[in-house]
Amino acid sequence: MGLAPTHTAATFAPLASLLVLAPALLAADVTAQPLDWRLPQPDPATAAALPWRLESADPGPGSWNVVPANQPVGPGFPEVGPAPQPLVAAATLPITRVRGLSRGMTVNGTLYTDTALQVPNGFAADKRYTVSATLAGVNRTRSCGAGSGNTAGCEDSELNFEVTPIKGEDASLGLSWNIQSLSSRSGGTGAFSGQSLGFRAAVNLTPTLGLSFGGEQIIQFDSSIDLGRNFYLVLSQAVPLSAGPEPVVAVATVGIGSDFFGYGGNGILGSTNCLSGNNISSKNYPSGTDCFWGPIGSISLHLGSRVSLGAEWFGYGVGAGISARPFSDIPLTVSAYATDFLGNTPSYIEGLCTTNPCGARYYGRMTFSF
């Protein structure tokens, strides 16, 4: 025996109301009133409303657009706008890549000027070049005619060849051959005497940071060499200051060096055995095999690839000057620096110069690479 459900009039009241409204809803002109959908605005103080509307009132598939909250929504929607363009990633500057070339460097493959004249830089050699030939000179040696004021016959020059047969992307190893005397001036060494060999190993730790260890006049073939047996360890950092294919670049080099670099009062880092005699910083020169070490460094500002200004501390004194590339398509660099322009600074050069106080001397380099 089942129980029939019991219904009251209140049960069907909502249904009755819907039936009364149905004719009016069915008679409505849905095409005349486009749909207007708006997302709720959660926080008027911090977020704008994001109203949505159907792009077209015509039957068929449509798309939805976000429209400003203050734009009326109703009949007469605007036509569809142009399709949005894909986002283009912002162009990024290429990484500056610095490599060494004798006392100079290359930046992104472009030959730049010298970073210094006496102080080597730390960058690995550019693999496109194997040989650099350098003619270096000074208008007078410091001790020539000391105290006399007579500078006749005091000029000097030397020839240096750097050969780098082992070159990789980030490292290099090469040898140098130096001829200290190119003439038979009165009271000086004979022509083509004072020959010696050296070496240079370098590695780039980053595209703009290089570390180099080397030696100049290490193997000496006669006793006439008076430029020292000069080992060095230097670290160089290049800092691009502009964009473009030939950016403005600042270069700083710091390190330590022996003998010529540790001469006189600059030999504050102590002494070591330098393999043989004829070391100008030895307390027992010329027979002593010891040599002293001191700090060295340089800074340079390269105004593009053709010209730069620089200064250096090389132990034996302070130098500053200019370096230039006269021809854009020839790998030739010409540099001219001044030294002893601060008088008897550093103090340990007092009494060693042609005049007292010391007067400005000028030294330079001309380098051709291939």
C-alpha positions as CSV (number, residue, x, y, z in Angstrom):
1,M,0.0,0.0,0.0
2,G,1.7,3.3,-1.2
3,L,1.2,6.8,0.0
4,A,0.3,9.4,-2.6
5,P,2.4,12.6,-2.4
6,T,0.6,15.6,-1.0
7,H,1.1,19.0,-2.9
8,T,-0.1,22.4,-1.9
9,A,-0.6,25.5,-4.1
10,A,2.6,27.0,-2.7
11,T,4.6,24.2,-4.2
12,F,3.7,25.2,-7.8
13,A,3.8,29.0,-7.2
14,P,7.3,29.5,-8.8
15,L,6.4,27.3,-11.8
16,A,3.2,29.3,-12.3
17,S,5.1,32.6,-12.3
18,L,7.5,31.3,-15.0
19,L,4.6,30.2,-17.2
20,V,3.1,33.6,-17.0
21,L,6.4,35.3,-18.0
22,A,7.3,32.8,-20.8
23,P,5.3,34.4,-23.6
24,A,7.0,37.8,-23.0
25,L,10.4,36.2,-22.9
26,L,9.8,34.3,-26.1
27,A,8.5,37.4,-27.9
28,A,11.6,39.5,-27.0
29,D,13.8,40.6,-29.9
30,V,17.1,39.0,-28.9
31,T,18.9,40.3,-32.0
32,A,18.1,43.9,-31.1
33,Q,19.7,43.7,-27.7
34,P,23.2,42.2,-27.8
35,L,24.4,40.4,-24.8
36,D,26.3,42.5,-22.3
37,W,28.5,40.6,-20.0
38,R,30.5,42.3,-17.4
39,L,32.9,40.8,-14.9
40,P,32.3,41.9,-11.3
41,Q,34.6,44.5,-10.0
42,P,36.1,43.1,-6.8
43,D,37.7,46.3,-5.5
44,P,36.9,49.7,-7.1
45,A,39.7,51.3,-5.3
46,T,42.4,49.1,-6.8
47,A,41.1,47.5,-10.0
48,A,39.1,48.8,-12.9
49,A,36.1,46.9,-14.1
50,L,36.7,44.5,-17.0
51,P,33.5,44.6,-19.1
52,W,33.0,42.1,-21.9
53,R,30.8,42.3,-24.9
54,L,29.9,40.1,-27.8
55,E,31.7,41.4,-30.9
56,S,28.8,40.9,-33.2
57,A,25.0,40.6,-32.7
58,D,24.5,38.5,-35.8
59,P,23.8,34.8,-35.2
60,G,26.8,32.6,-35.4
61,P,30.1,32.3,-33.6
62,G,31.6,35.4,-32.1
63,S,34.5,36.5,-30.0
64,W,34.8,38.4,-26.8
65,N,36.7,41.6,-26.3
66,V,37.6,43.5,-23.2
67,V,36.3,47.1,-23.4
68,P,36.9,50.1,-21.2
69,A,34.4,50.4,-18.3
70,N,33.3,53.9,-19.4
71,Q,32.5,52.9,-23.0
72,P,28.7,52.4,-23.6
73,V,27.6,48.9,-24.5
74,G,24.6,48.6,-26.7
75,P,23.4,48.5,-30.3
76,G,25.9,49.5,-32.9
77,F,29.1,47.9,-31.8
78,P,32.3,49.0,-33.6
79,E,33.7,46.8,-36.3
80,V,36.3,44.3,-35.5
81,G,39.8,46.0,-35.2
82,P,43.0,44.8,-36.8
83,A,44.5,41.6,-35.5
84,P,47.0,42.1,-32.7
85,Q,50.6,42.0,-33.8
86,P,52.9,39.5,-32.1
87,L,55.2,40.9,-29.5
88,V,58.8,41.4,-30.7
89,A,61.6,40.8,-28.1
90,A,63.8,43.9,-27.5
91,A,67.1,43.7,-29.3
92,T,70.0,42.8,-27.0
93,L,73.5,44.2,-27.4
94,P,76.2,41.6,-28.4
95,I,78.6,40.6,-25.6
96,T,81.8,42.7,-25.9
97,R,84.7,40.3,-26.6
98,V,88.2,41.7,-25.8
99,R,91.4,40.0,-26.9
100,G,95.1,41.1,-26.7
101,L,97.5,42.1,-29.4
102,S,101.0,43.0,-28.2
103,R,100.4,46.0,-25.8
104,G,97.0,46.7,-27.5
105,M,93.8,44.8,-27.9
106,T,90.9,43.9,-30.2
107,V,87.2,44.5,-29.4
108,N,84.6,42.3,-31.1
109,G,87.3,41.6,-33.8
110,T,88.2,45.3,-34.4
111,L,91.7,46.4,-33.7
112,Y,92.0,48.9,-30.9
113,T,94.9,51.0,-29.6
114,D,97.5,50.3,-26.9
115,T,96.3,49.9,-23.3
116,A,99.8,50.9,-22.0
117,L,103.4,51.0,-23.3
118,Q,105.4,49.3,-20.5
119,V,102.8,47.4,-18.6
120,P,101.4,44.3,-20.5
121,N,97.7,43.6,-20.5
122,G,96.1,40.3,-19.4
123,F,94.0,39.4,-22.4
124,A,94.5,36.3,-24.4
125,A,95.9,36.9,-27.9
126,D,93.6,37.4,-30.8
127,K,93.7,34.2,-32.8
128,R,93.6,36.0,-36.2
129,Y,97.1,37.5,-35.6
130,T,100.3,35.5,-35.2
131,V,103.2,38.1,-35.3
132,S,103.5,41.6,-33.9
133,A,106.6,43.6,-34.7
134,T,107.3,46.6,-32.5
135,L,109.8,49.4,-32.7
136,A,110.2,51.2,-29.4
137,G,112.3,54.2,-28.5
138,V,113.0,57.0,-26.0
139,N,114.4,60.4,-26.6
140,R,116.9,60.0,-23.9
141,T,117.7,57.4,-21.3
142,R,117.2,58.5,-17.7
143,S,120.8,58.1,-16.5
144,C,122.6,59.3,-19.7
145,G,124.9,62.1,-18.6
146,A,123.4,62.1,-15.1
147,G,123.7,65.6,-13.5
148,S,125.5,67.1,-16.5
149,G,122.5,68.4,-18.4
150,N,124.1,67.1,-21.6
151,T,121.6,65.0,-23.6
152,A,123.7,64.4,-26.7
153,G,123.6,60.8,-27.8
154,C,121.1,59.8,-25.1
155,E,118.4,58.5,-27.3
156,D,117.8,54.8,-27.5
157,S,115.6,52.2,-29.3
158,E,114.8,48.5,-29.4
159,L,113.1,46.1,-31.7
160,N,110.7,43.4,-30.4
161,F,109.0,40.5,-32.2
162,E,106.1,38.6,-30.6
163,V,105.1,35.3,-32.1
164,T,102.0,33.5,-30.8
165,P,101.7,30.1,-32.5
166,I,99.3,28.6,-29.9
167,K,96.0,30.4,-29.9
168,G,92.5,29.2,-28.8
169,E,89.2,30.9,-28.3
170,D,90.1,31.9,-24.7
171,A,93.9,31.2,-24.2
172,S,97.2,31.8,-25.9
173,L,100.9,31.0,-25.5
174,G,103.7,32.8,-27.4
175,L,107.3,33.8,-27.4
176,S,109.1,37.2,-27.8
177,W,112.5,38.0,-29.3
178,N,114.0,41.4,-28.3
179,I,116.9,43.3,-29.7
180,Q,117.8,46.0,-27.3
181,S,120.5,47.9,-29.3
182,L,119.9,49.0,-32.9
183,S,122.9,51.3,-33.3
184,S,126.5,51.7,-32.3
185,R,126.2,55.1,-30.6
186,S,129.3,56.5,-28.9
187,G,129.7,54.9,-25.5
188,G,126.8,52.6,-26.0
189,T,126.3,49.0,-26.9
190,G,127.1,47.6,-30.3
191,A,124.5,47.4,-33.0
192,F,122.1,44.4,-32.7
193,S,123.5,43.4,-29.4
194,G,121.5,42.8,-26.2
195,Q,119.3,40.0,-27.7
196,S,117.0,38.0,-25.5
197,L,113.9,35.8,-25.4
198,G,110.7,35.9,-23.4
199,F,107.3,34.4,-23.2
200,R,103.7,35.2,-22.5
201,A,100.8,32.9,-21.5
202,A,97.3,34.4,-21.2
203,V,93.7,33.3,-20.6
204,N,90.4,35.1,-20.8
205,L,88.3,34.3,-17.7
206,T,85.3,36.2,-19.2
207,P,84.9,38.0,-22.5
208,T,86.2,41.1,-20.9
209,L,88.5,39.8,-18.1
210,G,92.0,38.5,-18.8
211,L,94.9,37.0,-16.8
212,S,98.4,36.9,-18.1
213,F,101.8,35.5,-16.9
214,G,104.9,36.2,-18.8
215,G,108.5,37.3,-18.8
216,E,110.6,39.7,-20.9
217,Q,114.4,39.4,-21.4
218,I,114.4,36.1,-19.6
219,I,116.9,34.2,-21.6
220,Q,119.7,36.8,-22.3
221,F,122.4,36.1,-24.9
222,D,124.9,38.6,-23.7
223,S,125.6,40.8,-20.7
224,S,124.8,44.2,-22.3
225,I,121.1,44.0,-21.5
226,D,120.2,46.7,-19.0
227,L,116.4,46.6,-19.1
228,G,116.0,43.9,-16.4
229,R,114.8,40.3,-16.3
230,N,111.1,41.1,-16.0
231,F,108.5,38.5,-14.9
232,Y,104.9,39.7,-14.5
233,L,101.5,38.6,-13.5
234,V,98.6,40.9,-14.5
235,L,94.8,41.0,-14.5
236,S,93.0,43.2,-17.0
237,Q,89.3,44.3,-17.0
238,A,87.7,46.0,-20.0
239,V,84.4,48.0,-19.4
240,P,82.3,49.0,-22.4
241,L,80.9,52.5,-21.9
242,S,78.7,52.7,-25.0
243,A,77.0,50.5,-27.6
244,G,77.7,50.0,-31.3
245,P,80.3,48.1,-33.3
246,E,83.2,50.2,-31.9
247,P,82.2,51.1,-28.4
248,V,84.0,53.4,-26.0
249,V,85.9,51.1,-23.7
250,A,87.8,51.7,-20.4
251,V,90.6,49.2,-19.5
252,A,92.3,48.8,-16.1
253,T,95.2,46.5,-15.4
254,V,96.7,45.6,-12.1
255,G,99.5,43.2,-11.2
256,I,103.0,42.6,-10.0
257,G,106.3,42.5,-11.8
258,S,110.0,41.8,-11.2
259,D,113.3,43.7,-11.8
260,F,112.5,46.6,-14.1
261,F,109.0,46.6,-12.6
262,G,110.4,46.2,-9.0
263,Y,113.2,48.7,-9.4
264,G,114.4,50.9,-6.6
265,G,111.8,51.8,-4.0
266,N,109.0,50.0,-5.9
267,G,110.4,46.6,-4.9
268,I,108.3,46.5,-1.8
269,L,107.0,42.9,-2.3
270,G,110.3,41.3,-1.6
271,S,112.8,39.4,-3.8
272,T,113.1,36.1,-5.4
273,N,115.6,34.2,-7.5
274,C,115.4,35.3,-11.1
275,L,117.3,32.4,-12.6
276,S,120.5,34.3,-13.5
277,G,122.5,37.4,-13.0
278,N,122.4,40.9,-14.7
279,N,119.2,41.9,-12.8
280,I,119.0,45.6,-12.4
281,S,117.1,45.5,-9.1
282,S,119.6,43.1,-7.4
283,K,121.6,44.4,-4.5
284,N,124.6,42.6,-6.0
285,Y,124.2,43.8,-9.6
286,P,125.4,42.5,-12.0
287,S,126.4,39.2,-10.5
288,G,123.4,38.8,-8.2
289,T,120.7,36.3,-9.2
290,D,118.0,37.9,-7.0
291,C,115.5,40.4,-8.2
292,F,112.8,42.5,-6.5
293,W,109.1,42.6,-7.1
294,G,106.6,45.5,-7.0
295,P,103.1,46.5,-8.0
296,I,102.4,47.7,-11.5
297,G,99.2,48.9,-13.3
298,S,97.7,51.0,-16.0
299,I,94.4,52.6,-17.1
300,S,93.3,53.6,-20.5
301,L,90.2,55.2,-22.1
302,H,89.6,54.1,-25.7
303,L,87.4,56.6,-27.6
304,G,86.4,54.1,-30.2
305,S,89.0,52.0,-32.1
306,R,91.3,54.8,-33.4
307,V,92.5,56.8,-30.4
308,S,93.0,56.3,-26.6
309,L,94.4,58.1,-23.6
310,G,96.3,56.2,-21.0
311,A,98.5,56.3,-17.9
312,E,100.7,53.6,-16.3
313,W,102.8,52.9,-13.2
314,F,105.7,50.6,-14.2
315,G,107.9,50.7,-11.1
316,Y,110.6,52.6,-12.8
317,G,108.3,55.6,-13.1
318,V,105.0,57.1,-14.1
319,G,104.0,57.4,-17.8
320,A,101.0,59.0,-19.6
321,G,100.1,59.7,-23.2
322,I,98.1,58.9,-26.3
323,S,97.8,56.0,-28.6
324,A,96.4,56.1,-32.1
325,R,95.7,54.0,-35.3
326,P,96.4,56.3,-38.2
327,F,94.8,54.0,-40.8
328,S,91.4,52.2,-40.4
329,D,92.3,49.2,-42.6
330,I,96.0,48.8,-41.6
331,P,96.9,47.0,-38.3
332,L,99.4,49.7,-37.3
333,T,99.4,51.4,-33.9
334,V,101.5,54.4,-32.9
335,S,101.8,55.5,-29.3
336,A,103.7,58.3,-27.5
337,Y,104.0,58.7,-23.7
338,A,105.8,61.1,-21.4
339,T,107.6,60.1,-18.1
340,D,109.6,61.9,-15.4
341,F,107.3,64.9,-15.9
342,L,106.7,64.9,-12.1
343,G,110.3,65.8,-11.4
344,N,111.9,63.6,-8.7
345,T,108.8,61.4,-8.3
346,P,109.1,58.7,-7.3
347,S,111.7,59.9,-4.9
348,Y,114.2,57.1,-5.6
349,I,115.0,58.4,-9.1
350,E,116.5,61.6,-7.6
351,G,120.1,61.9,-8.7
352,L,119.7,59.4,-11.6
353,C,118.5,61.8,-14.2
354,T,120.4,64.0,-16.7
355,T,119.1,67.1,-14.8
356,N,118.1,67.6,-11.2
357,P,115.2,67.6,-10.7
358,C,114.4,65.1,-13.4
359,G,112.8,66.6,-16.5
360,A,110.3,65.1,-18.9
361,R,111.4,62.3,-21.2
362,Y,109.4,60.8,-24.1
363,Y,109.0,57.2,-25.1
364,G,106.9,55.6,-27.8
365,R,106.0,52.4,-29.7
366,M,105.0,51.6,-33.2
367,T,103.5,48.2,-33.7
368,F,102.5,46.3,-36.9
369,S,100.6,43.0,-36.5
370,F,99.8,40.3,-39.1
